[in-house]
Amino acid sequence: MTDTTSTDVLIVGSGIMGAAVAQLLREADPNTRITMIDGGQPIGGTPGIHLHDVNEPELWARYNERVASGIQGLYIGADVTDTVADDVRDLEPGMFHSQAFGENASAMPASSVAWNTGGMGVHWTAATPWPAGHEIFDGGDPAAWNADLDTARRLLDVSPSPIGPTMVGEIVINVLREALAGTAPAGREPQPMPMAVKPTESGLRPRTSPATMFPPIGGAVDDNFTLLTGTLATRILVSEDGDRALGARVRTVADGTVWEIFASSVIVCADTLRTPQLLFASGIRPEALGRYLNEHAFITGRVLMDLDRFGVRLDELPLARDGEFCTDSLWIPQNGPAQPFHGQVMNNTYVDEAGAPLAYSVGMSLYTPVESRPENRLVFSETETDIAGMPKISIEFGYSDGDLGLIDQAMAQLQSLAEDFGDFDPATERLLLSPGSSLHLTGTVRSGETNDGTSVCDTDGRVWGFDNLFVAGNGVIPTAVVANSTLTGTITAVRAARAVSRRLSIVSH
C-alpha cells in the first residue's frame, strides 16, 4: 500500500458523483492531488466500468439478464431477505439489499447499497431526464442552474435519443402525446428518453460510468490521483475547534488495518444511506441528518401492442440489437399538477427460438411524487453496527394521505395508457413495487439556503459549520424528484467541485 497519507482533496466514494467531482477538479487544476477511497472492490478487471461494457462474458451476461426487466431493484445480487451476511469480507463485489447488509430496512425493503468500486454507476440504467418545475432547486438563479445542468450533461455524456425511436416507437410516442395532450409545455411532451448512452451505428451502445467520466478510475495515468479500493472511511477527522475536516480515519477491509488520510478538503459522495451514516459516525449530526428521506413511488406495467389496431405487421417489428435490452427507450416527463407522473417506457419485441418476431411489448413505469417529510428518515444506532462495522441504520418511511391519493391516480393512469395499446389486465400486468425499488433515494443530507435545521449543507454542498467538508450526490437533493435522479444529483457534484476548486485556489495563494 502507498504510504502517502496526505492529499489536497479526499473523495469518499468512487461512483458517478465522486467521478464527476474528480473530473472537474482535474479540469480546474492538473496539479491538484486527489485521493479517492471506496470500501468495495472492482467488479471485473477494470475499476468503475459499466457492467454493460465489461470484457468478461459471464459478468456481462449476468447484468444484461437482470436489466432486461427495466426495474432497477432487480439489478442487484441478493434477494429481499431478512438474512444478514456474516461478514462484509465474504461479499462478492456487487449490489445488496440494505437488509442483507445489516440495516433494519423493513420499511423500505428494496433499498440497496452498492458494495463495489464505481458504486451504482456500474449498474445504472443510464436514464438522464432533466428536472423541471418543483424538482428544480435553483436558489432564484435559473441561469446558473441551467449552466450547472449543462455541465452535468457534459460529464454524463448525455444523448437525447440513443435507443430509438424505431418506427413502432414513434407510434407509441404519438399515442402517448394524444392521450396526454394539453398537459405539457413545448419540449416536455412524451419523447425519447435522454440517456448517458453513446449512440452507435451497430453493436453495443456504451454506457457512461465512473471510469469513462474520470478515466484514471479505470486505470488511465494520472500521477496526482490515487484510488484506494477496499478502503472504508469510518470517521471524518475534525479539528479541535470543530469547523474543519482534517481528513478521514479509514480501515482496510481485508485485514482490518486502521490508518488516517489527511486532506485540505473532504467531499463525501458515498450515497444517500452511507453519506449520512459516515457523518453520524463522525459525530457530525445536524438536526436534518438522515431526515427528509425521499423516493418516488414506483408503479410498473406491461402491455402487448394490438398490432392490427395500428396497422403494423409482425415482420415490421424492430429487433433489439444483440446485447441491448430494448428497442425503444421513451420518456413521459412530469409536468406538475397537469401531469404529476414521470413515465419510463422501455419496449421490446418478443421473438421465437428462430428469432422471428412474435409480439411488441410496451413496458411502462410511472413514478409518483412523494412528499419530503422529516418523518421519513434514517435512524442511526449508537450501539449496533452493520456488517461493515458502521452505525446500524433503521429506515422509517411511509406514504402520506396525499402520496396515497397520487399513487391511486397513477395506477389509473397507467391502466388508461396501457389500454390505448392493447388488451390489459391490471390485476396481473400492473404492480406497485416495494419502497426502495427505484434506487432513486434522495434527501438525507439535503441542501438549503439557510441553516435553519431543515438542511445539512449549503447550496454548494458545504456541511453547515464547516469550512472544508462537503457532500455531493442524490442525498443532497432537497426537492421531491419524480424522475430518475442521477442527472439532478450530478448538479450537486458540479457545485461542490466548483466550491472546492475555489477554496483550493484561495488556500494556495
ChimeraX attribute file (.defattr): number of C-alpha atoms within 10 A of each C-alpha:
attribute: neighborCount
match mode: 1-to-1
recipient: residues
	/A:1	4
	/A:2	6
	/A:3	6
	/A:4	11
	/A:5	13
	/A:6	17
	/A:7	21
	/A:8	18
	/A:9	25
	/A:10	27
	/A:11	26
	/A:12	27
	/A:13	30
	/A:14	34
	/A:15	27
	/A:16	33
	/A:17	33
	/A:18	30
	/A:19	31
	/A:20	28
	/A:21	29
	/A:22	31
	/A:23	21
	/A:24	22
	/A:25	25
	/A:26	20
	/A:27	12
	/A:28	15
	/A:29	13
	/A:30	13
	/A:31	14
	/A:32	19
	/A:33	21
	/A:34	22
	/A:35	24
	/A:36	23
	/A:37	23
	/A:38	28
	/A:39	28
	/A:40	26
	/A:41	21
	/A:42	22
	/A:43	22
	/A:44	16
	/A:45	11
	/A:46	15
	/A:47	24
	/A:48	34
	/A:49	28
	/A:50	26
	/A:51	23
	/A:52	25
	/A:53	19
	/A:54	20
	/A:55	13
	/A:56	12
	/A:57	9
	/A:58	10
	/A:59	15
	/A:60	17
	/A:61	14
	/A:62	14
	/A:63	20
	/A:64	17
	/A:65	13
	/A:66	17
	/A:67	21
	/A:68	16
	/A:69	15
	/A:70	20
	/A:71	18
	/A:72	19
	/A:73	25
	/A:74	18
	/A:75	24
	/A:76	21
	/A:77	18
	/A:78	15
	/A:79	13
	/A:80	19
	/A:81	13
	/A:82	17
	/A:83	11
	/A:84	16
	/A:85	16
	/A:86	12
	/A:87	13
	/A:88	20
	/A:89	15
	/A:90	9
	/A:91	15
	/A:92	15
	/A:93	20
	/A:94	23
	/A:95	21
	/A:96	24
	/A:97	27
	/A:98	29
	/A:99	27
	/A:100	22
	/A:101	26
	/A:102	26
	/A:103	22
	/A:104	20
	/A:105	24
	/A:106	18
	/A:107	16
	/A:108	21
	/A:109	19
	/A:110	25
	/A:111	25
	/A:112	27
	/A:113	22
	/A:114	24
	/A:115	23
	/A:116	27
	/A:117	32
	/A:118	32
	/A:119	30
	/A:120	25
	/A:121	26
	/A:122	30
	/A:123	24
	/A:124	21
	/A:125	21
	/A:126	22
	/A:127	23
	/A:128	23
	/A:129	24
	/A:130	19
	/A:131	20
	/A:132	16
	/A:133	10
	/A:134	13
	/A:135	20
	/A:136	17
	/A:137	20
	/A:138	13
	/A:139	11
	/A:140	8
	/A:141	9
	/A:142	12
	/A:143	10
	/A:144	12
	/A:145	17
	/A:146	13
	/A:147	12
	/A:148	20
	/A:149	20
	/A:150	15
	/A:151	17
	/A:152	23
	/A:153	21
	/A:154	13
	/A:155	24
	/A:156	26
	/A:157	19
	/A:158	24
	/A:159	18
	/A:160	17
	/A:161	19
	/A:162	19
	/A:163	25
	/A:164	21
	/A:165	20
	/A:166	15
	/A:167	13
	/A:168	21
	/A:169	25
	/A:170	16
	/A:171	15
	/A:172	23
	/A:173	20
	/A:174	15
	/A:175	16
	/A:176	20
	/A:177	17
	/A:178	11
	/A:179	14
	/A:180	16
	/A:181	12
	/A:182	11
	/A:183	17
	/A:184	18
	/A:185	9
	/A:186	5
	/A:187	8
	/A:188	15
	/A:189	22
	/A:190	26
	/A:191	23
	/A:192	23
	/A:193	28
	/A:194	21
	/A:195	26
	/A:196	28
	/A:197	24
	/A:198	17
	/A:199	19
	/A:200	11
	/A:201	6
	/A:202	8
	/A:203	11
	/A:204	16
	/A:205	19
	/A:206	17
	/A:207	26
	/A:208	26
	/A:209	33
	/A:210	31
	/A:211	25
	/A:212	20
	/A:213	26
	/A:214	23
	/A:215	19
	/A:216	22
	/A:217	28
	/A:218	21
	/A:219	13
	/A:220	11
	/A:221	10
	/A:222	15
	/A:223	11
	/A:224	15
	/A:225	21
	/A:226	18
	/A:227	20
	/A:228	21
	/A:229	21
	/A:230	21
	/A:231	24
	/A:232	24
	/A:233	26
	/A:234	22
	/A:235	21
	/A:236	26
	/A:237	20
	/A:238	18
	/A:239	12
	/A:240	9
	/A:241	6
	/A:242	12
	/A:243	15
	/A:244	19
	/A:245	22
	/A:246	22
	/A:247	29
	/A:248	23
	/A:249	17
	/A:250	21
	/A:251	19
	/A:252	17
	/A:253	19
	/A:254	12
	/A:255	9
	/A:256	11
	/A:257	10
	/A:258	14
	/A:259	13
	/A:260	19
	/A:261	19
	/A:262	21
	/A:263	22
	/A:264	20
	/A:265	23
	/A:266	27
	/A:267	28
	/A:268	27
	/A:269	27
	/A:270	30
	/A:271	29
	/A:272	27
	/A:273	24
	/A:274	20
	/A:275	24
	/A:276	28
	/A:277	27
	/A:278	20
	/A:279	21
	/A:280	22
	/A:281	18
	/A:282	16
	/A:283	12
	/A:284	20
	/A:285	14
	/A:286	19
	/A:287	12
	/A:288	21
	/A:289	28
	/A:290	33
	/A:291	25
	/A:292	28
	/A:293	29
	/A:294	31
	/A:295	30
	/A:296	30
	/A:297	26
	/A:298	25
	/A:299	23
	/A:300	21
	/A:301	22
	/A:302	23
	/A:303	24
	/A:304	20
	/A:305	22
	/A:306	17
	/A:307	16
	/A:308	10
	/A:309	10
	/A:310	13
	/A:311	8
	/A:312	15
	/A:313	11
	/A:314	15
	/A:315	10
	/A:316	10
	/A:317	23
	/A:318	20
	/A:319	20
	/A:320	17
	/A:321	13
	/A:322	10
	/A:323	15
	/A:324	17
	/A:325	20
	/A:326	24
	/A:327	23
	/A:328	29
	/A:329	25
	/A:330	28
	/A:331	25
	/A:332	28
	/A:333	26
	/A:334	29
	/A:335	19
	/A:336	17
	/A:337	8
	/A:338	11
	/A:339	15
	/A:340	19
	/A:341	27
	/A:342	26
	/A:343	25
	/A:344	25
	/A:345	27
	/A:346	25
	/A:347	27
	/A:348	23
	/A:349	21
	/A:350	17
	/A:351	14
	/A:352	9
	/A:353	6
	/A:354	6
	/A:355	9
	/A:356	14
	/A:357	18
	/A:358	13
	/A:359	18
	/A:360	22
	/A:361	20
	/A:362	22
	/A:363	23
	/A:364	24
	/A:365	27
	/A:366	27
	/A:367	26
	/A:368	28
	/A:369	26
	/A:370	23
	/A:371	20
	/A:372	20
	/A:373	17
	/A:374	19
	/A:375	13
	/A:376	22
	/A:377	22
	/A:378	25
	/A:379	19
	/A:380	21
	/A:381	16
	/A:382	11
	/A:383	8
	/A:384	14
	/A:385	15
	/A:386	21
	/A:387	18
	/A:388	16
	/A:389	13
	/A:390	24
	/A:391	23
	/A:392	22
	/A:393	26
	/A:394	20
	/A:395	23
	/A:396	18
	/A:397	22
	/A:398	17
	/A:399	16
	/A:400	13
	/A:401	10
	/A:402	11
	/A:403	17
	/A:404	15
	/A:405	11
	/A:406	18
	/A:407	24
	/A:408	12
	/A:409	15
	/A:410	25
	/A:411	21
	/A:412	13
	/A:413	14
	/A:414	21
	/A:415	20
	/A:416	14
	/A:417	17
	/A:418	25
	/A:419	17
	/A:420	17
	/A:421	21
	/A:422	18
	/A:423	12
	/A:424	20
	/A:425	14
	/A:426	18
	/A:427	7
	/A:428	9
	/A:429	14
	/A:430	20
	/A:431	15
	/A:432	18
	/A:433	15
	/A:434	16
	/A:435	24
	/A:436	25
	/A:437	25
	/A:438	24
	/A:439	22
	/A:440	23
	/A:441	24
	/A:442	29
	/A:443	32
	/A:444	31
	/A:445	33
	/A:446	30
	/A:447	29
	/A:448	22
	/A:449	13
	/A:450	13
	/A:451	15
	/A:452	10
	/A:453	12
	/A:454	20
	/A:455	27
	/A:456	33
	/A:457	27
	/A:458	20
	/A:459	23
	/A:460	23
	/A:461	29
	/A:462	23
	/A:463	25
	/A:464	20
	/A:465	16
	/A:466	15
	/A:467	15
	/A:468	22
	/A:469	26
	/A:470	25
	/A:471	33
	/A:472	34
	/A:473	33
	/A:474	30
	/A:475	31
	/A:476	32
	/A:477	31
	/A:478	25
	/A:479	19
	/A:480	23
	/A:481	32
	/A:482	28
	/A:483	31
	/A:484	24
	/A:485	26
	/A:486	22
	/A:487	28
	/A:488	26
	/A:489	22
	/A:490	29
	/A:491	28
	/A:492	28
	/A:493	31
	/A:494	26
	/A:495	21
	/A:496	27
	/A:497	27
	/A:498	17
	/A:499	19
	/A:500	27
	/A:501	22
	/A:502	14
	/A:503	15
	/A:504	19
	/A:505	13
	/A:506	9
	/A:507	9
	/A:508	7
	/A:509	5
